[in-house]
Amino acid sequence: MEEMPLVYLKRGKVIEGEKRLNAVDKLKEIRKKHEKAYVLDLDGINKNRPNLDIYRKVSRKPFLWIDALPRRLDDVMDLVVVGAERITIGDVIGDDELKRIREICDVELFLRGDDGVKAAEKAVKFGLDGIVMVSPKGRVDAPAWGVYPTDGVVKKMW
């Protein structure tokens, strides 16, 4: 089963329990041990202010799967420009915007939503690469990855 580390990023720091670590140094360390890392960008998710400067510094060789829940095409393109290999977007993006994103972006795109079945249907409809489910339950009809916060990993489910 394919698996990668889950990294929490907030205010330019990687959060590990009670520790706040230099994000650039920590991501470079992770890159030495893993082919990919899933970054849960809390600033992007909560404030639509992803840590673009951090990604720019560590993405010479793309290895980051960034989950900042971009809200518009421009937000997605910002992540592409700074070197995201894969991007997770939220199912709150409207159909027209989602269609434009898929047409323009050549990186892997995944949809995250509270309802895995609906997210899978939407991902298939727009030709996305799959879905992401937090603490997944049940099977869906699309390639799916599960985020397991307590284990600190993201795993390919099917």
C-alpha angles and dihedrals in degrees: 000000000000112000138171137182120271112227124193114209125190131161092349094308133105110232117219110170106298093344125100110201133188102270098212093050094044094048091049089051091050091049090058091058103033137044092218139015128198110222118201100201104202093186090055093045097045103031106016088243106118120190094256094159090058093051092047090057097050105032104081086119105032113239103136126108101196123204105187094134095235113210102205142024090262090056091052092048091052088058092047092051093052092053110268111166093194130015131201115210129187125251089235090082110105122248095250093051091045090052091051091048092052092047094051105034122076097186122095111277126200131184124224123195141149092250109058094194094053092044090051092050091050092046091053092045092056098037096248120163095246144291139283122220126190111225090350126220124187134001127286134195097249137064104284139195124195125216111214107190096181091054095040093231144107115218134192107241103185 
